[in-house]
Amino acid sequence: MYTSFYTAARGAMEEQKKLDVIANNFANVNNYGYKTKSAVFSDLMYYNLNNYRGEETPMKAGVGIVVEKTDTDFDPYTYVPSEGAYDYAIVEKGFFMLQSPISGNVTYSRNGHFSLSQRGADFYLVNDNGDWVLDQNQMPIIVRNGELSGTIGVYGFDILDGMRSVGNNEFAPVAKNGDPYLIPGAQLKDHCLEMSNVDTAEEITRTIEAQRAYSLALKMVTTSDEIVNTINALRQ
């Protein structure tokens, strides 16, 4: 009985994590360049029932689920016209390469809402977080008289799975993503921004599924607790 109690409690906690991911998608439905995230579950360890000799038995029981990772849908989405003088949308796949002027860390994003930031006598093309936008030579872009010092670079990775979200619609690659490469001939639309690819109808469906699973897990917790109390009462 205690196994069923803890299995159900674990299920409720993990479904809450799924709801948190969905809530984050809803919160970013109007954020340019945002990419939908989804929780991926995996089963925890199974064990053999009625196993008295350490042998495999036909009956097995699990001990619940866990959110193994959060996947991101990097598929390109539609773009809309904007009034920003330095707004860009990537037509196909790829990322803008960004570099923090403070830490030097490099991140990647699909959000092309850029502006100018003055450092010394120069004006740099930056994103909303103040990170430099890098050109095709991975150098910060300086804007003089409205002209860019270089062509905005669009970079890709052989493997996108597992890229780490660092906030502000920016991502940092991990070892399995490999090194970034310049996408030759990548098309940019100026005075345009890519919309969030959150599908509201799909997220509502996921919300209903998660809420039902959460309710069933809590009901299982209550039932397991009632059974334990009944057994304890019979012993007295």
Helices and strands as residue ranges (DSSP letters): H 2-27, E 37-43, E 46-48, E 60-62, E 65-72, E 79-81, E 88-90, E 95-99, E 106-109, E 115-119, E 122-126, E 132-133, E 142-144, E 147-148, E 154-156, E 164-167, E 170-172, G 175-177, E 181-182, E 188-190, E 192-194, H 200-235
